[in-house]
Amino acid sequence: MATTAPVSRPRSAAPAVSTSARSTAKYIGRRILTSLVTIAISVVVLVILWNLAIVVLHANAFIAKTPLDVYRWFFVQNPLSLTTPAQNRTLIFGLLGVTLGHAAIGFVFGVGSSIVISVVFTLIRPIEFMFMPIAMLMRTVPLLAMAPVIYLVFGNGLVTAGFIGGVVVFFPLLVNLTLGFRSVSAQSVDLIRVYGGSRWTIMRKVAIPTALPYFFASMRIAVPGAITGAMLYEWLFTYQGLGAAITTAKSQSQYGQIWAIVVLITLVSILLYTVTTFIEAAVLAKWGPNAGKAAAK
């Protein structure tokens, strides 16, 4: 009598998926830890150099403030001051919100337009040959010289804030994204074409993952750049935000406030840079050109 051997159940793929997820999480954790350590060391070195510069250069204590002076402006009551630390914080954080709003407008404008134009350049090469030299020529014009022209065309409003902040973001991102799209391997392109893929398929399946490292490299520069553009807009054309507050504080000889603004903007830029680095690590680990490979190391 013939017997039938029992059929073994297929092993679940869950352990492999779980292992891959753990590897990805470890990779992201290493990137985040490395970024935090690097930033912490940089801040410590910056504070030390700041104090040394004031001492070595014998800077005027009325104008040049130390990190301790900035801390006191934020948290310690000065008997000679007409404002309390709480009022100082309320003022400066309110102005920061205005500046970040202007920076966000410029950031969205610059990133959005650079992505659209770089995709068009990649899909339609003649357009790139026609307009990329013009873009590079405009990049050589100092923003300080370009800003009054933008103001004359669009007036004093959010459109001008978007253009001035967007210009800082736009050009580096456009160049890097276009370069990233052009870095696709010929073998990958040929493989997709053999299976009947279109240019858009190549863009989605290969070009975009390949360009992600270039995109985030530019984003780390674009985030602080958008804040710089927003402050330039406020400094030149408005009575709002931290950019205008610097001018007002200088006219009133409130140098402690000026240094507090500089420190606050620096810390916010570092924070946003760090957040961008975290997002980059997570996105590249999952969708980047070497997704899965770096996590396995």
Buried (B, 14 or more C-beta within 10 A) or exposed (E): EEEEEEEEEEEEEEEEEEEEEEBBEBBBEBBBEEBEEEBEEEEEEEBEEBEEEBEEEEEEEEEBBBBEBBBBBBEEEBEEBEBEBEEBBEBBEEBBEBBBBBBBBBBBBBBBBBBEBBBEBBBEEEEBEEEBEEBEEEBEEEBEEBBEEBBEEBEEEBBBBBBBBBBBBBBBBBBBBBEBBBBBEEEBBEBBEEEEBEBEBBBEBBBBBBBBBBBBBBBBBBBBBBBBBBBBBBBBBBEBBBBBBBBEBEEEEBBBBBBBBBBBBBEBBBEBBBEBBBEBBBBBBEEBBEBEEBBEE
